[in-house]
Amino acid sequence: MYGNFPKETDRKIYRPLLPENHGYQVSLIFADIEIQAQLNNFTSFGFSLKVPENYDELCFPGQVTILRFTPSISQTYHIRAQIIEMERIDEELRLSLRIISDGFIREPKFNAIELNCVHLLSGLMTHPFFYKTSSFFEVIEISREKLVVSGIQPDFTLFEDMEISFTLGMFQPTRPITGLISQVSLRLDGKVQCTIKLTRNLPKLLIDQLNKFLMQYTSSTPEQIRQAGFKVLSVKEFIHYRFAETQADYEAVLRTRRFAYSGVKKIDSEADLERVSYFFDDYSHILMVMHNEEIIGSATMIVGDGDNAPFEIQTFFDDDNPIELPPANKTIEVAALCLHPDYRDTDILHGIFEQIYMLTMMLNKEYIIASSDKYLLKLYQSIGFKLTPYSFVQPKYNDLQMSVLVIHQDAAQSAMGVKKMIWWPLWGVINKHLNDRRIIRFHPLQKIRSSLLKWGFKAAYYLKYRQPWRD
């Protein structure tokens, strides 16, 4: 055997090499007495130091003190510690002190999201006083107020309330992410775990990326992400769509309808599935809205003829109370639109209407009719639907009052009656896709108008958020 080093199993924590002129200063504070000490070494969990022998009445095993540790001119840490060992050598007291962590844990304001070991979110932290020293870490839990991280190298010393700067994943924020260290502990694998309490809000771009990561790899819903403290709006790109093709698909749609409608008190949560099936389902295209292979919503597109295959709205009016609808051969109706409560207040509804509009154009239709309760009425109108003078009572939804709306393809293609900050991300992008596929044809004036609306939107978005819009 060569060398005379201790076995790796004999030293769970690696101590930094401290030559005589290491530059660190440390003292012990007892009430109004402060003792200058000579530092031997330190870790995230304790200190080894020497003091003159004449302080043996103050320094004894079990005594609790405050360590004033100054690693640099601009940094000072006050660390609560307990003397656990004391030895007299050459008129000096050699002390070993255990850092006492703050046992008080505040009730978290937000519900942290746990990350699994399959899709890890990694980060890189920079040490505040070791020269060009950094350590990778893995995020175990995340919320707006804190991160619980692990996998930190044991020689990367961390103290309670130490301010640390770090990056998260592959994201490069415009300003450093900073936080305060707490709850430092040693795991069984020899790596260090701690909590980082964020000292400032994360940049908006980073939050957007985190939202997408959490939806894609943890199957978290938008509501769960909100409960973790993050604003979440734009998530439609992580939702996919397909049409019901089998009986199993259709039954999944019915269960989704029942769950969504019962959540807003339209029907009872234990209602028979027959209650949420409709006569028009047999001759309709039923869109299934999916997140990670789970159905979270649906929309039914009725391709009726106004006679043998009537639209749903027609059934609430009779010859004595007629309704004027666009020509049946140029119209589809959107009915039974529902979305899981945890996915509401996002842009997923916009994604659903993109799919509805695309099918409308592929079927060579011009109009979309729909009915809405008072809660979604403004949303329909904001994307171009026009309110008609017609309304009816829907007995299936506990006699809910419904208003009839209609939209023409010109609203989607030329922004007629659509809010300009909504038109491009909703209708503009899908129009470009349909035009590239030759499903629709833009004449030169429409192309110019579309281009002006696109660049106007992108300029307004940049001025508002100070970052470019990404299609």
Summary of the structure (lengths in Angstrom):
residues: 471
radius of gyration: 32.2
end to end distance: 63.6
largest distance: 110.7
contacts: 1373
relative contact order: 0.06
helix: 28%
strand: 33%
